[in-house]
Amino acid sequence: MSGPMHCREGCGACCIAPSITSPIPGMPHGKPAGIPCVQLDDAYRCRLFGRPERPAFCRSLRPSPEMCGRDRRQASDALAALERATKP
């Protein structure tokens, strides 16, 4: 049995594909789907990871084979589909 899945290096799909409606430092009104978060660094890592100001939505995301797929493209596609399915 394997352990929990970890974020893929250089991916950042979860910081780009979904919309975030709560404030993010540097983005007081959140962000629309498909736009990179200002807290995503050049290596596609979250600058707020593990910090209290990280939005609750972001803290709730957990890497999984269903969400992350085999590569960044599959992760982006899966998250974009989830965004469309949950759009009000």
TIVEXMI-155816 format. One line per 5 residues: number of its first residue (from 1); their letters; for each residue z, y, x negated of N, C-alpha, C, O. Coordinates in steps of 0.1 Angstrom, whole numbers, always signed. Each point is the difference from the previous one (the first is absolute). Layout:
! TIVEXMI-155816
NUM	a	Z:Y:X:Z:Y:X:Z:Y:X:Z:Y:X; ...
***
This chain:
! TIVEXMI-155816
1	msgpm	+0:-12:-8:+0:+12:+8:+0:+12:-9:+8:+1:-9; -17:+9:+12:-1:+12:-8:+10:+11:+5:+4:-1:+12; -1:+11:-20:+9:+11:+4:-8:+10:+7:-12:-2:+4; +18:+14:-2:-6:+10:+8:-12:+6:-8:-1:+0:-12; -9:+4:+20:-12:+6:-6:+3:+14:-6:+8:+7:+7
6	hcreg	-14:-3:-18:+2:+13:-5:-12:+8:+1:-11:-5:+1; +12:+19:-2:-12:+8:+0:-9:-3:-11:+4:-3:-11; -17:+4:+14:-11:-2:-10:-1:+12:-8:-1:+11:+5; +0:-12:-18:-2:+11:-9:-13:+7:+3:-10:-7:+3; +10:+20:-3:-13:+8:+2:-5:-1:+14:-12:+2:+2
11	cgacc	+20:-6:+8:-6:-1:+14:+2:+13:+7:-10:+8:+2; +22:-5:+3:+2:+13:+7:-5:+0:+14:+0:+11:+7; -6:-22:-2:-6:+0:+14:+10:+5:+11:-4:+7:+9; +17:-11:-11:+10:+4:+10:+3:+15:+0:+7:+5:+9; -11:+1:-20:+3:+15:-2:-13:+8:+4:+0:+12:-1
16	iapsi	-10:-19:+5:-13:+7:+4:-4:-4:+14:-2:+10:+8; +1:-22:-4:-5:-5:+12:+7:+5:+13:-6:+5:+9; +20:-7:-9:+7:+4:+13:+2:+15:+1:+1:+7:-10; +1:-3:+23:+5:+13:+2:+15:+0:-1:+6:-11:+3; +0:+22:-7:+15:+1:+0:+3:+12:+8:-4:+11:-4
21	tspip	+12:-12:+14:+3:+11:+9:+13:+8:-4:+2:+11:+4; +6:-17:-13:+12:+7:-4:-3:+8:-13:-9:-2:-7; +18:+12:+4:-3:+9:-11:+1:-9:-13:+8:-9:-1; -16:+13:-9:+0:-5:-13:+2:+12:-10:-7:+10:+3; +15:-11:-13:+0:+11:-9:-14:+4:-5:-7:-8:-6
26	gmphg	+3:+20:+9:-13:+5:-4:-10:-1:+12:-11:+5:-1; +15:-12:+11:-8:-1:+13:+9:+1:+12:+4:-11:+6; +1:+23:-3:+10:+1:+10:-3:-5:+14:+8:-2:+8; -21:+0:-5:-5:-5:+13:-4:-14:-1:-7:-5:+9; +10:-2:-20:-5:-14:-2:-14:+0:-5:-5:+10:-6
31	kpagi	-2:-21:+9:-14:+0:-5:-9:-8:+9:+5:-10:+7; -17:+13:-6:-9:-8:+9:-5:-13:-7:+1:-1:-12; -5:-8:+20:-6:-13:-6:-11:+3:-9:-9:+9:+3; +8:-16:-14:-11:+1:-9:+1:+10:-10:-9:+1:-9; +19:+7:+9:+3:+11:-10:+11:-5:-9:+10:-4:+5
36	pcvql	-12:+5:-18:+11:-4:-9:+12:+9:+1:-1:+12:+2; +12:-18:-2:+13:+7:+0:+1:+8:-13:-4:-5:-11; +10:+17:+11:+1:+8:-12:+10:-6:-10:+0:+3:-11; +8:-13:+16:+10:-6:-9:-6:-13:-6:+7:-7:-8; -20:+5:+10:-7:-11:-7:-4:+5:-14:-8:+9:-1
41	ddayr	+12:-16:-10:-3:+5:-13:-14:-6:-4:-6:-7:+7; +2:+11:-19:-13:-4:-5:-2:-15:-2:-11:-5:-1; +23:-2:-1:-1:-15:-1:+2:-7:+13:+2:-12:+1; -3:+20:+10:+1:-5:+14:+14:-6:+3:+2:-11:+6; +8:+18:-11:+14:-4:+2:+7:+12:+8:-4:+12:-3
46	crlfg	+13:-15:+11:+8:+10:+8:+10:+6:-9:+9:-6:-6; -9:+20:+5:+10:+7:-8:+13:+0:+7:+11:+3:-7; -10:-6:+20:+12:+0:+7:+7:-14:+2:+10:-1:+6; -17:-9:-11:+5:-14:+2:+15:-1:-4:+3:+4:-11; +5:-9:+20:+14:-2:-3:+9:+12:+1:+12:+0:-2
51	rperp	-18:+11:+6:+7:+13:+2:+3:+2:+15:-8:-4:+8; +19:+11:-5:+3:+3:+14:-10:+8:+8:+0:-1:+12; -7:+10:-19:-10:+8:+7:-13:-7:+4:-9:+6:+6; +8:-19:-10:-12:-7:+4:+1:-3:+15:+10:-4:+5; -22:+7:+2:+1:-2:+15:+3:-14:+4:-3:-10:-7
56	afcrs	+10:+10:+18:+4:-13:+6:-12:-9:+2:+1:-13:-2; -12:+18:+7:-12:-8:+2:-3:-7:-13:-3:-12:+0; +3:+19:-11:-4:-6:-13:+10:-11:-4:-4:-10:-6; +17:+13:+8:+10:-10:-4:-1:-12:+9:+4:-11:-5; -10:+12:+17:-1:-12:+9:-12:-9:-4:+0:-12:+3
61	lrpsp	-9:+17:-11:-11:-9:-4:+4:-10:-10:+7:+4:-10; -11:-16:+12:+4:-11:-10:-13:-7:-3:-8:-5:+8; +5:+4:-21:-12:-8:-4:-1:-14:+6:+10:-7:-1; -21:+4:+6:-2:-14:+5:-14:-4:-1:-9:+9:-2; +6:-22:+1:-14:-4:-1:-9:+6:+11:-12:+3:-2
66	emcgr	+17:-2:+14:-7:+5:+12:-4:+15:-2:-11:+4:+3; +21:+3:-8:-2:+15:-2:-8:+3:-13:-8:+9:+0; +10:-17:-11:-5:+4:-13:-13:-8:-3:-8:+5:-9; +5:-16:+15:-12:-8:-3:+0:-4:-15:+10:-1:-6; -23:+0:+2:-2:-5:-14:-2:+12:-10:+2:-2:-12
71	drrqa	-5:+14:+18:-3:+11:-9:+2:+13:+8:+3:+0:+11; -5:+11:-18:+3:+14:+6:-9:+2:+12:+4:+6:+10; -17:-10:-11:-9:+1:+11:+5:-7:+13:+0:+6:+11; +4:-18:-13:+6:-8:+12:+12:+7:+5:+2:+1:+12; +7:+4:-21:+12:+7:+5:-4:+12:+8:+6:+3:+10
76	sdala	-15:+5:-15:-5:+12:+7:-5:-3:+13:+3:+7:+10; -12:-18:-9:-5:-4:+13:+10:-4:+10:+0:+3:+11; +10:-11:-16:+10:-5:+9:+9:+11:+5:+3:+1:+12; +0:+9:-20:+9:+11:+4:-8:+9:+9:+6:+6:+9; -19:-4:-11:-8:+9:+8:-1:-7:+14:+0:+7:+10
81	alera	-2:-20:-9:+0:-7:+12:+13:+1:+8:+0:+2:+12; +11:-3:-19:+13:+2:+6:+2:+14:+5:+5:+2:+11; -10:+8:-19:+1:+14:+5:-8:+2:+13:+5:+6:+9; -17:-12:-8:-8:+1:+12:+7:-7:+12:+0:+6:+11; +6:-17:-14:+6:-8:+11:+12:+7:+5:+4:-3:+12
86	tkp	+3:+11:-20:+13:+6:+5:-2:+15:+3:+10:+6:+3; -22:-1:-4:-2:+14:+3:+3:+3:+15:-5:-7:+9; +13:+18:-7:+3:+3:+15:-13:+4:+7:+1:+3:+12
***
